[in-house]
Amino acid sequence: MAVSADLYRSFLGVGLYLSFSRAAKELGVSQSAISQSIKQLEGELKMPLFVRTTKSVAFTPEGKELFDTVAKAFSILDNGITQLQERVNQAYESLNIAATDTLCRHFLLPYFHKWQLQENQIGLHIINRPSPDCVEMVINKEVQLAVVNDYEGLRSNTQLEVTTLASIQDIFVGGHEYKGAGFFDQGRLLSEPMLLLQKGTASRTFFDEVTHGACSKPRFELSSVDVLLDLVEINMGIAMLPSNVVQEKMQEGSVVKIDTDIPVPTRDIVLVRSRLVPQSEGAARFTNLLVNREDKRDKIL
């Protein structure tokens, strides 16, 4: 079936903003023209694509499936044109990336090194912020990519393309004085001095979800995972940290795992980019470096 690309472009606009008026404004056409395009596309495909009310627009299941396909198709086209222009003109943009300081140190460092070895035309500019702030920078077009911890609601934003890079497992840990302390149920665990990241970070939100908000008065709240680990190591209290961050300290014996009945699910490290901005050559190369890495690191870290 041959369907006009203009109809799909209108559909993509509505899907990105879940708004007929916003899509019309961004595409420079009238709202009635957008409505007619969607009506025509639904007629040609013989399926409803959106559920409309006076106050909201939402995908039908079929509409969401089509949106993912259409967004990918236009992304390939728009990205390809942008990257071709950069290569032809040899006018490469520096790549701006936002990431948490923990992921920079404990996940991204090897890829920064590989980048320096293989890229001499495109510079990297790294900005460290908590995960939600990194994503906000992508939305505001301040950076091209963000590497963050996944959090609730992130993947539901249709303006964002979110790619899973790896899974991490968080564990509860304490200093060497907790060695042989036995089993901790939630009540006993949370009665100990708790060391947490500050509110607003994805990791703190995850901790509050895991413990159902039962820890209302932590002993310390910090902005750095590494300082948090330092406090654990000198027996200042208990923290929930990614296993890959504490692995070396556990092997040394200065940090011990706390056995507890609190279930802690795995969570994902993800790469985030905006569907509203064509991907530059640098962003494409760095994405390829992460997604097609040698060890695939889709195992739990």
N, C-alpha and C positions, 0 to 999 in steps of 0.2 A: 504494500500500500504506500503510495507516494503522498506524503503530507508536507505541506509547506514548512520550511525551516522557521519562518516568521511565527507560525503558530506555536512551535516548540519553544521559541525564544520568549514569547509572551507567557507560556506556561511556566518556564523556568523563572521568570521574574516574579510571578505570583507565588510560586513555591518558595523562593528565597526569602520573601518578606511576609508570606501568608497574609497578603493585603493586596487587593485590587488597586486601590488608590496609590499605594506606595510603588507598586510595579509600574503603573502608568506614568508616575512622576519620573522614575528612574529611566524608563524607556523613551520618555519624551512624547507620549501619545495620550489620548484622552482615556478616561476610565471606561467609557462606553466601548471604545475600540478594544480594550483589553478584555472586557466582558464578552464581546462578540467573538473574539479570537478563541477564548476558552470554550464558549458554547459550540463553536464550529469544530474545535478539536475533539471535544467530547462526542459530538455527533459523528465525526469521521471514524473515531475509534470505537464508537458504540459502548461507551462506559463513562460513568461519572468519575471525575477526577478530584473534585473538592466538595466538601460539605459547607454550605454557606448559611450563616445566620445574619441578623442585623448587626451583630457586634463582633463576629469572628469568622475566620476562614480556616478550615482544617482539611488535610488530605483524606481521601478515601484510601483504603488499603491499596487499591490499584493505582491511585494517584501517587502515593508515596513510592511505590515500586517504579513507576514510570519516571518520577522525579529523579531518583538515584541514577537511572540510566541516562536521562537527558543531561543532568548536571555533569556526569562523567564525560559524555560526548562533547559538550560545548567546552568543557575544561581542556580536553585534549586539543581542540581547535584553537582556543584562545591562547593557551600556553605555548603551543607550537609556533604560532605567529610571533609572539613576544620573544621567544628564545631564538628563533631564526633571525629576527632583526638584530638582536644583541650579537649573535655570532657573525653575521654579515658585516656589521658596523664595528665589530670589536669594541663595543661600548658596554662592558659588563658592569652591572651594579654591584656595590658591596652588599653582602647578605646580612640582614639584621635578624637576629634570633633572640627570642625571649625564653628563658628557662629558669627553673628553680636552682638555687645554688647547690642544693644536694644532688640534683640530677647532673649538673655540670661536673661535679667532682666525682660522683660514683657511677655515672653512666656515660656521659658524653666525652670525657677526656680522651679516650682512645680514638674517637672519631674526629675530634679536633686535630689530633696528631696526624691521622691519615689525610685529613684535608690539607694540612700544611705540606705534606710530602707530595701530594698529587696536584694541588692547585696553586698556581702562582699569579693568576690574573684576577681572582676574586677574593677580596678580603672578608673577614668575619667580624661582625660587631655583636658582642654578646651582652645581653641585659638580664640581670638576675632579679626576679620578683616572685612572690607566691603564685601558685598555679592559676587562680582566678584572675589575677592581675595580668599575667602573661597572656591569657586568652583575650582579655579586654584590649590589650595592645594589638593583637591580631585583628580584632573587630574594628578598631580605630585606625588601622592601616599604619601603625607606628612600627611594626615589624612584619616580616614576611612569614615567619614560622615560629611556632612555640613548641617546646618539649616540656610536658607537664604530667603530673599525676591525674588520672581520670577522676572525675567527680560527678555527682548527680546533676543531670540536666545538660551536661556538656554536649552529648551526642544528639540531643533533641534540637539544637540550633541548626536550622537548615542552611544558614549562611556559611557554616563551617564544614570542612572536610577533616574527619578525625580518623587517624590510622594507628592501630595498636602496634607498638614496638616490642614490648616485653611485659611480663607479669612479675610482680613482686609479692613476697610474703612477709608481712609484719609479724614480729614476735615481741613479747614482753621480756625486758631484760633488767637486771640490777647489777650492782657491783659485786666484788668477790665475797663480801660479807653475807650475801644471800646464798652462797653455795651450801647445799645440804639443807636449805630451809623448808623443803617439802612442797606440798601442793597448796596452791592458793585459789580458793574460790573467789568470786567477784567481790564479795564483801571484804574478805581479808586483804585482797590485792589493793582495793581502792582505799583501804584504811592506812596504807603505807604512804609515805611522801611521794606524790606523783609529779613527774617532770614532763611538761607538755609544750608543744609548739603553740604559738599565739593563735588566737581566734582569727578566722579569715583565711587561714591556709587550708589547702585541701587535706593535708595530713591530720590537722586538728579536727576538721569536720568529720573525717573518717573515724578517728578515735571516739568522738562523741557519739557517732552512730553505733559503733561496736559496743560501747558501754552504756548505750541508751541515755546518755547525758547524766550518768550517775556521779561523775566527778565534778562537783561544783566549785571546789576550792583546791586547785593544784598548788603544790609547794612552789614551783617555778613555772613561768611561762616565758619562752624564748622565741627568737626568730630564726635560730640556727640549729640544724640537726647535729652538726659537729660539736657545738658547745653543749648541747643536750647530752651527747654521748660522753663528753668530758665529765659532766656532772655525775652521770651514772657510774663512770669508772672510779670516781673518788667517793662512792657510796652515799651520794646525796639523795637517792631515791630510785624509783622504778619508772621506766619509759617504754613506750611502744615504738619500735623502730624497725625499718626494713632489715631483713636478715643479711642482705649483702653489705649493708653499712656496718653491721656489728660483727661480721664473721671473723675478721682479723683479731679483734679484741677478745672474742670468745676463745679463739685458738690459743691466745696468750694466757687466758685464765683470769684476766682482769675484769671481764664481764661474763655473767652467767645468764642462761635462759631461765625464765620463771615459768614453771608448769602451772597452768590455770585452766579452768573450765570455760573461759570466755572464748567463744568461737570467733576467729578472725579470718574472714575470707581474703582471697588474693585480690589485688587490684592491678590496674594496668598503667604502664607508662605509654603516653600517646603523643603523636605528632599532630599538630593542629595548623591548618592554614585556612585562609578565607577563600570562598568560592567567588567572591566579588572582585578579586584581584588576580589578573593573569600571573602565572608563576614564572619568575625570572629564571634565567639559565642557572644562576647560582643556587636558587632554591631547589630547582629540579635536580641538580647534581648532589646537593647535600641530602635531599630526600632519598635519592637513589643509594647514597652511602649508608644511610640508616636502615632503609627497608630491605636492601639486598646485601646486608652485611654477611660476612663469611659464616659466623656461627649461628645466624638466624635468631638468636637470643629470645626466642618465643617461649623458652622454658622459664620456670620460676627462678628468679635470681635469689 
